[in-house]
Amino acid sequence: MTRALVLFAHPCPESFNAAVHTTVIDTLTARGWEVDDCDLNAEGFDPVLTREGRRLYHEVPDNIEPVRDYVERLRAAQALVMVFPVWNFGYPAILKGFLDRVFLPGVSFKLVDGKVKPNLQNIRKLAACTTYGGNRLRAFMAGDPPRKSVTRAVWHVCRPDKMRYVTLYDLNRATDARRAAHLERVRTEMEAF
């Protein structure tokens, strides 16, 4: 049985992003996957990397202690699915904080002669299901940092066999039909994941 850690990073349960999250959870569960549904806001995850946390950042294994439960959940997964809105051409602060505090040396990567070496080989599948308020051209002109971060940086520490980046651009002007079509695309992608 495949175990997926689903990271959800939107504070409002009535949001369209919450509907994307529900579609991901329902589809993976229907496929028989074991799903660890990590709603960062509902769980009260603290995204702040404190002074002490930064000082311990490279001190393996002491760096893990403040976030041990999240590290264990990440290490137990074979798939990672990130569900988040893109705000100001970046991650929501809570998701950025998760990456800063949990994707630590000794967890997601090892430093070997000053070079980052992947350390999340347990993650064989990686997906991001996102929504952008702006259109694709605006994201492209800004360099689309979240797409690059997921498909390059997060991908690098996992080196998964399968990678998907599923997004709905221009959510601010999306019709009901476009939103419904996007949920169907998310469902189809998760069925094939």
N, C-alpha and C positions, 0 to 999 in steps of 0.2 A: 504494500500500500504506500502510495506517495503521500508525504506530509508537506503541506504548504504553509508557510508563514505569510499571511496577508497583512501588510502594513497599511492602515487606513489613516489619512491625515486631513480630515475636514471636520471642523467643530460642529457643523449644523446637520442634524439627522434628517432635516427636510430638504437638503440640497440635492441637486442632480448628481453630484459626486457621490452622495450616499446611495443613490439608486444604482450607480455603477458598482459601488462596493457590494451591495446586496446581490447584484447579478453575478459578480465574481464568486462570492461565497456560495450562492445557490448552485451555480454551474459546477464548481469543483466538488461540492458535497454530493451532488447528483451523480457525478462520475465515480464516487466511492473514495475520494481522497479524504485524508484526515486533514482538517483545516484548523490552524491556529489563527483565529481572527483577532488581530492586535489593533484595536481602535485606540490610537495613541492619545486622543483627547479624552475619550471615555475612561481610559485607564489612568489618566492624570500623569502621563509621562512628563518628566521635567527635562526640557530640551537644553537647559543652560549648562554649558561646560564651565564649571567654576575654576577659580584660581587653583585650588587644590587638585581638581580633576585634571587640569592641564599640566600641573607639575608631575602628576602620576602617569600621564599619558603613555610614556615609553617604558614604564616600570611593570613589565610582565612578570607575574600575574596579578600584582596589586592593582593595576589599572582596571581590572575586570570587576572587582568587588562592588563598586557602587551600582553597577548595572548587570550583575550576575544573572538575574532571572531572564533578562532580555537576551543576553549572550547565549544562555542555554537554549532558549527558544529558537534562536537563529541557527545554532549548531545542530539542532534536532531536525531541521527542515531539509528537504531535498529540492524544494522550489521556493522562490521568493517572488511575491506579487505585491507591487507598490501601487496603491490607489490614492491619487492626490490631485488637487487642482494646481495649476500653475498660476502663481501670483507674482506680479512684478518680474516676470520672466525667471522665476526661481521656485524652489520648493517652499511650501509653508514652513514657518520657523520650527514647528514641532518635528517635522520630518528631517529637516536639516540638522536639528539637534540630535535626533536619533542616530543619524549617520556619524555625527561628530563624537557622540558619547559611546556608541555601541560598536561601530566599525573601527575597532582599535587595533594597535599593533598586538600580535598574538591571537587576534580574533579573525579579522578580515584579511590581514596581510602580515607578512614578516618583512623586516628590513634586513637585507643581506648586502653587506658592503655599501650601505646607503641607498640601495635600490629596493623598490616595493615588489615583493613576490606574493602572488595570490595565496590565500590561506583559507578560502571558503569553498573548497572542492566538494563539499557536501551539497552545495547549491548547483543542481544540474539544469534547472530551468529558471529563467529570470524574465519577469514581465513587469511593465508599467502601464497602468490604465489611467490616463490623465485627461483633464479638460483645460482648455485655454480660453480665457475671455476674449482675447484678440484673435485676429485671423492668422493664417499660416504665413503670409508674407511678412507681417509684423514680427512674428516669432523668428522667421528666417533672418530678417534684417538685424535683429538683436542677437543673432548667433544661436538661438534656441538652447540656452544653457542647460535646462533640465534634461532635454533629450540627450545632449552630449554627456552630461553627468551620468545618466543611467546607462547609456550604450557604450560608454568608454570607461569611466572610473569604476562604477559599480560592477559592470561587466568584467573589468580587468581583475578584480579581486576574487571573482567567482569562476570565470572561464566556463560558463555553462554550455551545455550542448544545444540549448534552445533559448532564443532571446526574442521577445516581442515588445514593441512600443506601440500601444494602441491609444490614439488620442482623438478628441473632438476639438477642433479649432473653432473659434468664433462662437463660443457658447452664448455670449451675450445677445446674439441675434439668431440663435438657432430656433427653428420652429419645433412644434411638438413632433412632427414627422421626422425631422433630423435627429432629435433626441431619441426617439423610439428606434430609429435605424442604428444609431450608435450603440444603444443597449443590446440590440441584436448582434451587432458586430463583436461587442465584448463577449457575449454568450458564445458565439461561434469560435472566437479565438481561444476562449477558455476550454471549450469542448475539444479543440485540437491541440491544446497545450500539453 
